[in-house]
């Protein structure tokens, strides 16, 4: 008779131990161990499972391996296809994560609405069939090849998928499915690891693309063990603020494409809409006659995004000045303030600093450093930055302006949006002449401030 045992598993790395530990010996994380009950399999059950597996081929030489020339299939959602690298790859396992209410279920359901010829099996463990039909009606989705299956038993789901053989299998969500052979609750470490392994094996064996929706924990990561993200072929993160209509789809891992591309969506009553020109969307309310406002450009993959940086510098009402940033790393902000004080002579130590990236977007690269410093100096001196000017450049600790990548694409986007002057690093090798755009090269932060403040 098989006996169950209790183990403690680390949420971060999957390390197992028979007793609870405060710190994980493997990844050094604290308070990450969770108790789970594992049902040990008998020798007969283990032998039957091995016999059920497909026969393993013998090892092959590299030049003897037959290449699989499977063609991608598009989702007909341009922003999603951009992030995936051209569409779904047959037999791939994709994990989609995001905060509650961000639009994960809406995005997965819209895939069916955009592909009338694509056979899709939509397995939901969170909503009833009537609730899914109600959302589909609101999104104007009507497809005869979309099959809804409200089941959480992974064995029944795989049996039904093997019977139907869909082009795309959607699991909403991976935290709700479970395997009856395990006594632990759905969403536990053991269940997530086992169910994910079964889905991965099914995808590779039958060449069926699987899209699983994942929940987020309080730390902003996908709930479950880290091995879940290592196991899948692609990890997509859906980001955005609930009080903003914009949503960003980022690729954190992609075995079949780039990990730097992003997709931009706008949430509306009819669902998620593709934003093909995000720069125009993030700059409609740009106030050119207000101090503390500057325009920078961030490269997300091959796409340049123009966005407005807003800085407010005021006298502090408390003993300790406040440093608050929305959409930008707060530690990076403290570093830039120190450079502005030490190297450029703008003293902000006793003042409150509030920095905001308009539109709810987050800047994750350093090419906006110079623009943020100019916005801080403008907010401190109450001097307006020169009209129709875009500011580009990374700033070092010596206040030197360093080169950035993709300068030509950024300037082309600025010209298209109507900007007439650009402040760029002198160390960038740029010889192209863009008609209607005056390019000013600077070496230090002080040179840039003299050009943009009046």
C-alpha positions as CSV (number, residue, x, y, z in Angstrom):
1,X,0.0,0.0,0.0
2,X,1.4,3.4,-1.0
3,X,2.1,5.8,1.9
4,X,2.0,9.6,1.9
5,X,4.7,11.7,3.3
6,X,4.9,15.4,4.2
7,X,7.6,17.6,2.7
8,X,8.3,21.3,2.7
9,X,9.1,22.9,-0.7
10,X,10.7,26.2,-1.5
11,X,8.5,28.4,-3.7
12,X,11.5,30.0,-5.4
13,X,13.6,27.1,-6.4
14,X,11.7,24.0,-5.6
15,X,14.2,22.7,-2.9
16,X,12.6,20.0,-0.7
17,X,13.2,19.2,2.9
18,X,11.5,17.0,5.5
19,X,11.2,19.9,8.0
20,X,10.4,23.6,7.8
21,X,13.3,26.0,7.4
22,X,13.4,29.7,7.7
23,X,16.0,30.2,4.9
24,X,16.3,28.0,1.8
25,X,19.8,26.4,1.6
26,X,19.6,26.5,-2.2
27,X,18.5,30.0,-3.1
28,X,18.9,31.8,0.3
29,X,15.3,33.0,0.2
30,X,13.4,33.6,3.5
31,X,9.9,32.3,4.4
32,X,9.4,30.5,1.1
33,X,8.8,27.0,2.4
34,X,5.3,25.5,2.1
35,X,4.0,22.2,3.5
36,X,2.7,19.7,1.0
37,X,1.6,16.1,1.2
38,X,3.1,13.7,-1.4
39,X,1.5,10.4,-2.2
40,X,4.2,7.8,-2.8
41,X,3.4,5.5,-5.7
42,X,3.6,1.8,-5.4
43,X,5.9,-0.2,-7.6
44,X,3.1,-1.4,-9.8
45,X,1.8,2.1,-10.4
46,X,5.2,3.4,-11.2
47,X,5.8,0.5,-13.6
48,X,2.5,1.1,-15.3
49,X,3.3,4.8,-15.8
50,X,6.6,3.9,-17.4
51,X,4.9,1.5,-19.7
52,X,2.4,4.2,-20.8
53,X,5.2,6.5,-21.9
54,X,6.0,6.6,-25.6
55,X,9.2,4.7,-26.5
56,X,12.4,6.7,-26.2
57,X,14.5,6.9,-29.4
58,X,18.1,6.0,-29.3
59,X,20.7,8.8,-29.1
60,X,21.3,10.4,-32.5
61,X,24.2,12.2,-34.0
62,X,23.7,15.9,-34.6
63,X,23.8,15.6,-38.4
64,X,21.3,12.7,-38.3
65,X,18.5,14.7,-36.6
66,X,15.6,15.6,-38.9
67,X,14.7,19.3,-38.5
68,X,11.1,20.2,-37.8
69,X,10.0,22.9,-40.2
70,X,6.7,23.6,-38.5
71,X,5.2,26.9,-39.5
72,X,3.9,29.4,-37.0
73,X,0.3,30.3,-37.0
74,X,-0.7,33.9,-36.3
75,X,-3.2,34.9,-33.7
76,X,-4.3,37.8,-35.9
77,X,-3.6,40.1,-32.9
78,X,-0.6,42.1,-34.2
79,X,0.7,43.1,-30.8
80,X,0.6,39.6,-29.5
81,X,2.2,38.2,-32.7
82,X,5.0,40.8,-32.3
83,X,5.8,39.6,-28.8
84,X,5.7,35.9,-29.7
85,X,8.1,36.5,-32.6
86,X,5.6,36.0,-35.4
87,X,2.8,33.8,-33.8
88,X,2.5,30.6,-31.9
89,X,4.9,27.8,-32.6
90,X,3.2,24.4,-32.9
91,X,4.0,22.2,-29.9
92,X,5.1,25.1,-27.7
93,X,4.0,25.7,-24.1
94,X,3.3,29.3,-23.3
95,X,2.7,30.8,-19.8
96,X,0.8,34.0,-19.5
97,X,0.9,35.9,-16.1
98,X,-0.5,39.1,-14.8
99,X,-2.3,40.8,-11.9
100,X,-6.0,40.1,-11.3
101,X,-8.3,42.0,-13.6
102,X,-5.6,43.0,-16.0
103,X,-7.2,41.2,-19.0
104,X,-5.6,37.8,-19.2
105,X,-8.8,35.9,-19.8
106,X,-10.0,38.6,-22.2
107,X,-6.8,38.3,-24.3
108,X,-7.0,34.5,-24.5
109,X,-10.7,34.6,-25.5
110,X,-10.0,37.2,-28.2
111,X,-7.6,34.8,-29.8
112,X,-10.6,32.6,-30.7
113,X,-12.5,35.6,-32.0
114,X,-9.7,36.6,-34.4
115,X,-9.2,33.1,-35.7
116,X,-12.4,31.5,-37.0
117,X,-10.5,28.6,-38.7
118,X,-8.4,27.8,-35.6
119,X,-9.6,24.9,-33.5
120,X,-9.4,25.9,-29.8
121,X,-10.2,24.0,-26.6
122,X,-10.8,26.5,-23.8
123,X,-10.5,24.8,-20.4
124,X,-11.6,27.1,-17.5
125,X,-11.5,26.2,-13.8
126,X,-12.5,29.7,-12.6
127,X,-15.6,30.5,-14.6
128,X,-18.7,28.6,-15.7
129,X,-19.6,28.1,-19.3
130,X,-22.4,30.7,-19.0
131,X,-19.9,33.3,-17.7
132,X,-17.5,32.6,-20.6
133,X,-20.4,32.8,-23.1
134,X,-21.5,36.2,-21.6
135,X,-18.0,37.6,-22.0
136,X,-17.7,36.2,-25.5
137,X,-21.0,38.0,-26.4
138,X,-19.7,41.3,-25.0
139,X,-16.5,40.9,-27.1
140,X,-18.6,40.0,-30.2
141,X,-16.9,36.6,-30.4
142,X,-18.8,33.9,-32.4
143,X,-16.8,30.9,-33.5
144,X,-18.0,27.3,-34.1
145,X,-14.5,26.0,-33.5
146,X,-14.2,27.3,-29.9
147,X,-15.0,24.6,-27.5
148,X,-15.5,25.5,-23.8
149,X,-14.7,22.8,-21.2
150,X,-15.2,23.7,-17.5
151,X,-13.0,21.0,-15.9
152,X,-10.1,21.1,-13.5
153,X,-9.0,17.4,-13.5
154,X,-5.8,17.4,-15.6
155,X,-6.4,13.8,-16.6
156,X,-9.9,14.5,-18.0
157,X,-8.6,17.6,-19.7
158,X,-5.8,15.7,-21.5
159,X,-8.1,12.9,-22.4
160,X,-10.6,15.4,-24.0
161,X,-7.7,17.2,-25.8
162,X,-6.4,13.9,-27.2
163,X,-9.8,13.1,-28.5
164,X,-10.5,16.6,-30.0
165,X,-6.9,17.3,-31.1
166,X,-7.2,21.1,-31.1
167,X,-4.7,23.6,-32.6
168,X,-4.6,25.5,-29.4
169,X,-5.2,24.3,-25.8
170,X,-6.0,27.1,-23.3
171,X,-5.8,26.4,-19.5
172,X,-7.3,29.2,-17.4
173,X,-5.7,28.9,-15.0
174,X,-2.8,26.6,-14.2
175,X,-3.4,27.1,-10.5
176,X,-6.9,25.6,-10.6
177,X,-6.1,22.3,-12.3
178,X,-5.1,19.2,-10.3
179,X,-4.2,15.6,-10.5
180,X,-6.3,13.2,-8.5
181,X,-3.3,10.9,-7.8
182,X,-1.9,13.7,-5.5
183,X,-3.6,14.5,-2.2
184,X,-2.4,18.1,-2.1
185,X,-4.7,21.0,-2.9
186,X,-4.9,22.6,-6.4
187,X,-2.3,25.4,-6.7
188,X,0.2,23.7,-4.4
189,X,3.8,23.2,-5.4
190,X,3.4,19.5,-6.1
191,X,0.2,20.0,-8.2
192,X,1.7,22.8,-10.3
193,X,4.9,20.8,-11.0
194,X,3.0,17.6,-11.9
195,X,0.3,19.3,-14.0
196,X,2.8,21.4,-15.9
197,X,5.0,18.4,-16.6
198,X,1.9,16.6,-18.1
199,X,0.9,19.6,-20.2
200,X,4.5,20.0,-21.5
201,X,4.7,16.3,-22.4
202,X,1.3,16.5,-24.2
203,X,2.3,19.6,-26.2
204,X,5.6,18.0,-27.4
205,X,4.1,14.6,-28.2
206,X,1.0,15.8,-30.1
207,X,2.4,19.1,-31.5
208,X,-0.4,21.1,-29.8
209,X,0.3,24.6,-28.7
210,X,-0.7,25.1,-25.0
211,X,-1.4,28.5,-23.4
212,X,-1.7,28.4,-19.6
213,X,-2.7,31.4,-17.6
214,X,-0.9,31.9,-14.3
215,X,-1.8,33.9,-11.1
216,X,0.6,36.4,-9.5
217,X,1.7,36.4,-5.9
218,X,2.2,39.4,-3.6
219,X,5.8,39.8,-4.8
220,X,4.7,40.4,-8.4
221,X,5.9,37.0,-9.7
222,X,4.0,34.0,-11.1
223,X,2.7,31.9,-8.2
224,X,4.4,28.6,-7.9
225,X,7.9,27.1,-8.1
226,X,10.6,28.7,-10.3
227,X,10.8,25.4,-12.1
228,X,7.5,26.3,-13.8
229,X,9.0,29.2,-15.6
230,X,12.1,27.1,-16.6
231,X,9.9,24.3,-17.9
232,X,7.8,26.3,-20.4
233,X,8.9,27.6,-23.8
234,X,7.7,31.2,-23.4
235,X,6.8,33.4,-20.4
236,X,4.6,36.4,-21.1
237,X,3.8,39.1,-18.5
238,X,0.7,41.3,-18.8
239,X,1.4,44.6,-17.0
240,X,-0.6,47.8,-16.5
241,X,-2.3,50.0,-13.9
242,X,-5.9,49.5,-13.2
243,X,-6.7,53.2,-13.3
244,X,-5.1,53.4,-16.8
245,X,-6.5,51.9,-20.0
246,X,-3.1,50.9,-21.4
247,X,-1.7,47.4,-21.0
248,X,1.8,46.2,-21.8
249,X,2.6,42.6,-22.8
250,X,6.3,41.7,-22.2
251,X,8.2,38.6,-23.0
252,X,10.4,37.4,-20.2
253,X,11.4,34.2,-21.9
254,X,11.0,33.1,-25.5
255,X,12.8,30.1,-27.0
256,X,11.4,31.0,-30.4
257,X,11.8,34.8,-30.5
258,X,13.2,37.9,-28.9
259,X,12.8,38.6,-25.2
260,X,12.9,42.4,-25.7
261,X,9.7,43.0,-27.7
262,X,6.6,44.5,-26.0
263,X,3.0,44.7,-27.2
264,X,0.8,47.7,-26.2
265,X,-3.0,47.3,-25.8
266,X,-5.8,49.6,-24.8
267,X,-8.6,48.2,-22.7
268,X,-12.1,49.3,-24.0
269,X,-15.7,48.1,-23.7
270,X,-15.2,45.8,-26.6
271,X,-12.0,44.2,-25.3
272,X,-8.3,44.8,-25.8
273,X,-7.4,47.0,-28.8
274,X,-4.0,47.0,-30.5
275,X,-2.0,50.2,-30.2
276,X,0.1,50.3,-33.3
277,X,1.6,53.8,-32.5
278,X,2.2,53.9,-28.8
279,X,4.2,57.2,-28.9
280,X,1.1,59.1,-30.2
281,X,-0.9,57.5,-27.3
282,X,1.5,58.5,-24.6
283,X,2.0,62.2,-25.6
284,X,-1.5,63.6,-26.2
285,X,-1.5,65.8,-23.1
286,X,2.1,66.9,-23.2
287,X,2.3,70.4,-21.7
288,X,5.2,72.3,-23.3
289,X,5.0,75.4,-21.2
290,X,5.2,73.8,-17.8
291,X,8.5,73.4,-15.9
292,X,9.7,69.9,-14.9
293,X,8.4,68.2,-18.1
294,X,10.7,66.5,-20.6
295,X,10.3,64.0,-23.4
296,X,12.5,60.9,-23.6
297,X,12.5,57.8,-25.8
298,X,12.8,54.2,-24.6
299,X,13.6,51.3,-26.9
300,X,11.5,48.2,-26.2
301,X,12.9,45.6,-28.5
302,X,12.8,47.1,-32.0
303,X,10.1,49.7,-31.1
304,X,10.9,53.2,-29.9
305,X,8.4,54.7,-27.5
306,X,8.2,58.4,-26.8
307,X,7.0,59.3,-23.3
308,X,6.7,62.3,-21.1
309,X,8.7,62.6,-17.8
310,X,7.2,64.8,-15.2
311,X,9.3,66.1,-12.2
312,X,8.0,68.1,-9.3
313,X,10.6,69.6,-6.9
314,X,9.2,71.5,-3.8
315,X,10.2,72.6,-0.4
316,X,10.0,69.8,2.2
317,X,7.4,70.1,4.9
318,X,9.0,67.4,7.0
319,X,12.4,66.7,8.4
320,X,13.3,64.0,5.9
321,X,12.7,64.9,2.2
322,X,10.5,62.6,0.2
323,X,11.7,60.7,-2.9
324,X,8.8,59.2,-4.8
325,X,8.9,57.7,-8.4
326,X,6.1,56.2,-10.5
327,X,7.2,54.2,-13.4
328,X,10.9,54.5,-12.7
329,X,13.4,52.8,-10.3
330,X,13.5,54.8,-7.1
331,X,17.1,53.8,-6.4
332,X,18.1,55.0,-9.8
333,X,16.4,58.3,-9.1
334,X,18.4,58.7,-5.9
335,X,21.6,58.1,-7.9
336,X,20.7,60.7,-10.6
337,X,19.8,63.3,-7.9
338,X,23.3,62.8,-6.3
339,X,24.9,63.3,-9.8
340,X,22.9,66.5,-10.3
341,X,24.0,67.9,-7.0
342,X,27.6,66.8,-7.0
343,X,28.5,67.4,-10.7
344,X,26.1,70.1,-11.9
345,X,25.6,72.2,-8.8
346,X,21.8,71.8,-8.5
347,X,21.1,71.2,-4.8
348,X,18.0,69.2,-4.1
349,X,19.0,67.6,-0.8
350,X,16.4,69.5,1.3
351,X,13.5,69.3,-1.2
352,X,10.8,66.8,-2.0
353,X,11.1,65.1,-5.4
354,X,8.2,63.5,-7.2
355,X,8.8,61.8,-10.5
356,X,6.2,60.4,-12.8
357,X,6.2,58.6,-16.2
358,X,3.0,59.7,-17.9
359,X,0.6,57.1,-19.1
360,X,1.4,54.4,-16.5
361,X,4.3,53.0,-18.4
362,X,7.5,51.8,-16.7
363,X,11.0,52.7,-18.0
364,X,13.5,49.9,-17.6
365,X,16.5,51.2,-19.6
366,X,19.0,53.9,-18.8
367,X,18.7,56.0,-22.0
368,X,16.2,58.2,-20.3
369,X,18.8,59.3,-17.6
370,X,19.6,62.6,-19.2
371,X,16.0,63.5,-19.8
372,X,15.1,62.8,-16.2
373,X,18.0,65.0,-15.0
374,X,16.8,67.9,-17.2
375,X,13.3,67.5,-15.9
376,X,14.6,67.6,-12.3
377,X,16.7,70.7,-13.0
378,X,13.7,72.3,-14.8
379,X,11.4,71.6,-11.8
380,X,14.0,73.0,-9.4
381,X,14.7,76.2,-11.2
382,X,11.1,76.6,-12.6
383,X,12.6,77.1,-16.1
384,X,10.8,75.5,-19.0
385,X,12.6,73.1,-21.4
386,X,13.0,74.2,-25.0
387,X,9.9,73.4,-27.0
388,X,9.7,70.3,-29.2
389,X,13.0,68.9,-27.8
390,X,13.7,65.3,-27.1
391,X,16.5,64.4,-24.7
392,X,18.4,61.1,-25.0
393,X,21.5,59.7,-23.2
394,X,22.7,57.6,-20.3
395,X,24.4,59.4,-17.5
396,X,27.4,58.1,-15.6
397,X,28.6,58.9,-12.1
398,X,31.0,61.5,-13.4
399,X,28.1,63.4,-15.1
400,X,29.3,62.2,-18.5
401,X,26.7,61.4,-21.2
402,X,27.2,57.9,-22.5
403,X,26.2,56.4,-25.8
404,X,22.9,54.6,-26.3
405,X,21.7,51.9,-28.7
406,X,19.2,52.5,-31.5
407,X,19.8,56.2,-31.8
408,X,18.7,56.4,-35.4
409,X,15.3,54.7,-34.8
410,X,14.7,57.0,-31.8
411,X,15.4,60.1,-33.9
412,X,13.2,58.9,-36.7
413,X,10.3,58.4,-34.3
414,X,10.9,61.9,-32.8
415,X,10.8,63.4,-36.3
416,X,7.6,61.6,-37.1
417,X,6.0,63.0,-33.9
418,X,6.9,66.6,-34.8
419,X,10.0,67.2,-32.7
420,X,12.5,69.7,-34.1
421,X,15.5,69.3,-31.8
422,X,17.3,66.4,-30.2
423,X,19.9,66.3,-27.5
424,X,22.1,63.2,-28.0
425,X,25.4,61.8,-26.6
426,X,28.5,63.0,-28.5
427,X,30.0,59.5,-28.1
428,X,27.3,58.0,-30.4
429,X,28.5,57.6,-33.9
430,X,25.7,59.2,-35.9
431,X,26.3,60.6,-39.4
432,X,22.8,60.5,-40.8
433,X,21.1,63.8,-41.6
434,X,17.4,63.8,-40.7
435,X,15.5,66.6,-42.5
436,X,13.8,69.0,-40.1
437,X,15.5,67.7,-37.0
438,X,18.4,69.6,-35.4
439,X,20.7,67.2,-33.5
440,X,22.8,68.7,-30.7
441,X,25.7,66.6,-29.3
442,X,26.7,66.9,-25.7
443,X,29.4,65.3,-23.5
444,X,28.3,66.3,-20.0
445,X,25.1,67.0,-18.1
446,X,26.0,70.7,-17.8
447,X,26.2,71.1,-21.5
448,X,22.7,69.6,-22.0
449,X,21.2,71.8,-19.3
450,X,22.6,74.9,-21.0
451,X,20.9,73.9,-24.2
452,X,17.5,72.9,-23.0
453,X,16.7,75.4,-20.2
454,X,15.7,79.0,-20.9
